[in-house]
């Protein structure tokens, strides 16, 4: 009986190793999980359908749970294309020699982070962050994801730069909400006094009427910096045929379906290259996120 | 009373927890936590079972990962149990089980990526370590008498199969079945890091405040666990085990070069990788220890000690709920349901829910750990009181509780509690992923920054801390002569 069971277990374990197969010629892409999952799945399924039509290959989007998981999947060649933030893109391209930033949103050339505060804190909006030193000191503060550019890197940089101290020393409590939508909800609900988020998420939620403006308001806007971009692996031509990278780039630049663009939200995509993101790399090195 | 060593030990631990409270970050930071909690319970009362097309698939995958993981773990554990008397094997097993399933998953994700093997190994490896220990204990306790009756010249294997196994079979089967339930919980939470199990959808619904969707998932999960005796039948097991590998999902193909890269580059400490040699290693390690490992260890210990005592108090309060010596059948049945829910919900999910509702601090973690572990221990000692026969003129009410039952079950209560000490610490560390500053927080940060060398050192530190607590727990149990059976 025991042996019998053991034998069965052994056989089934062999199956387990061999059962997993996936077709090699599917073009797979992912995106950093910077917003609510339902929104991401909706948005990127649309992109997958569009790309599949344009490129004539099977295209699949896989959702991931963290920024690092997106970078790792790209690095491990389990995905060949990704919609990265500024920082995750820099990380990914460092890890995958030959990979390239091929397109960014029109808005990503000059992206911003908004600092938002719950109105109970009575913090008044200001033009300079240094004017907010007294009101912000000792408040609770949430970033977005640990790997986010607009939700972590840039706000942390400006906090350090302006107040000459680490966020965890300046604020009484520092958290990582996970994504921009959640930062918005947590500050709106008063779980945190202050938060920092991607300005596009704020503007879109505001436009859709999803923000209780009596509970939360923008108190400071960062200077502009480059952010999101599509990054592709250098070896896609070997796998999907000559000129494939060029075709993907063109497909993305030609994307003009208003509904799809609205879901990003971007007004369109424009060419980008690796050098555009040098400022992000330098900032990340400065605050010690990149070696 | 103070002369009793069990009471003295309890008081020492209580004192440590109280001192810990002074240093702990305990707060409700949400401005309207009760409204959110209300919304959450409303969600459970109005479950939406049709929220996601993937829900049933997720449930199926949860079961499949649990079956394959536990099956592989039990085979490997059984083989290891046969050589468990060798010190290196014991150390190896202690090490692999000191690392939480989620940490294993995070490690495998880096080179296997979203392949089913990631989830299967994340369960199978730590479970193998646990199975090895428990199986070897069971085998050791086997009656040696039948072996002596064998004719001389009987082969070792025959002797083992015909004298030891029959005596141990029932115990091993019971334990393995019990472990399967733990496997379902482990499998469900793997979704939180991106595997296609229940946690994946649960996290998505919760973070968006879709409480009715989340409620439906929790209900399905409870039903799945509560009905296990109905669908996990010995005769059906081979079918499940043979079938399960086909329901793990496709995932993405493994690129084997990544495995090599992970071990030869990624986890090599940065100074060595960059050719700075051993001279660069010391400052690197110092920085890691002072800025991340130390605060992580401190918070992990503080939270563990508070959660341990909270678990103890809750268990003592909870066991009358199901004890035959109190209340009528209606209250007992309600008590059973409450304790089943408390112990079927993984700490990680409870902590996640409470963090969403109350805001970040150690409080949600303490409550989650106490509810889950208190539910388990309360259930076990409550059941134990049912075998106690009281005199017809025994005291009733509070006196019966305080002077009859608690003293009688106190030793086994402490035994369970100290057994779970290490488990509570392992969970405490992992809860850092949710944003509480325990070791898991720093491991997660290192992984988010793609610094696997740092992550591996921190995971190693976590494992050593767990082994330390496990050893201390065993020492105390031996010192107080407490005996227990394994729980998970």
Interface residues (C-beta under 8 A of the other chain):
Chain A: X1 X2 X3 X5 X6 X8 X9 X10 X11 X12 X13 X15 X16 X17 X19 X20 X21 X22 X24 X28 X36 X37 X38 X62 X64 X65 X66 X67 X68 X69 X71 X72 X73 X75 X76 X77 X78 X79 X91 X95 X118 X120 X140 X145 X146 X147 X173 X175 X176 X178 X179 X181 X182 X185 X186 X189 X190 X191 X192 X289 X290 X291
Chain B: X25 X29 X30 X31 X32 X36 X68 X71 X72 X74 X75 X78 X109 X110 X111 X113 X114 X115 X116 X117 X120 X161 X165 X169 X192 X193 X194 X200 X203 X204 X207 X208 X209 X237 X238 X241 X242 X244 X245 X246 X248 X250 X251 X252 X253 X255 X258 X270 X359 X360 X435 X444 X445 X447 X448 X449 X450 X451
